[in-house]
Amino acid sequence: MSADAADAKREPQPAVTLEQIIRAKRPRPLRSVDELMAPDVFPSDDEVDEFVQAYHEERQANLG
């Protein structure tokens, strides 16, 4: 039996609403933007600068 045939035989799952997902995850409001910070993503300021430069170059290349 192919994977497509197996998928076709599965019972459909009930739709989950956004409200149900939120209740299950129990998110809390951010107290500070600092909570979004991911330390140690870039080991040095130079690597941050290189990333930002490459990002801007890629954006410019895709715009024109």
C-alpha positions in Angstrom: 0.0 0.0 0.0 1.3 3.4 -0.9 1.7 6.3 1.6 -1.0 8.2 -0.3 -3.5 5.2 0.1 -2.7 4.9 3.8 -3.3 8.7 4.2 -6.6 8.4 2.4 -7.8 5.6 4.8 -7.1 7.6 8.0 -10.0 9.0 9.9 -10.1 12.8 9.6 -9.0 14.6 12.7 -11.3 17.1 14.3 -10.4 20.7 13.6 -8.6 22.4 16.4 -9.5 26.0 16.9 -7.0 28.7 17.7 -8.7 29.2 21.1 -8.1 25.5 21.9 -4.4 25.8 21.0 -4.0 28.9 23.1 -5.7 27.3 26.1 -3.5 24.2 25.8 -0.3 26.3 25.5 -1.2 28.7 28.3 0.9 31.6 26.9 1.8 34.5 29.1 2.3 38.1 28.0 5.8 39.4 27.5 7.0 41.6 30.3 9.9 42.9 28.4 11.3 42.7 24.8 14.4 41.3 26.5 12.5 38.0 26.8 12.9 37.6 23.1 16.6 38.0 23.1 18.6 34.9 22.2 22.1 35.2 23.8 25.1 33.7 22.2 23.6 33.6 18.7 26.6 35.5 17.4 29.9 35.0 19.2 31.1 38.5 18.3 30.0 41.9 17.2 31.9 41.4 13.9 29.7 38.4 13.1 26.6 40.4 13.8 27.8 43.1 11.4 28.6 40.5 8.7 25.2 38.9 9.0 23.4 42.3 8.8 25.5 43.2 5.7 24.8 39.9 4.0 21.1 40.3 4.8 21.0 43.8 3.3 22.9 42.7 0.2 20.5 39.8 -0.3 17.4 42.0 0.1 18.8 44.5 -2.4 19.6 41.7 -4.9 16.0 40.4 -4.6 14.4 43.8 -5.0 15.9 44.7 -8.4 
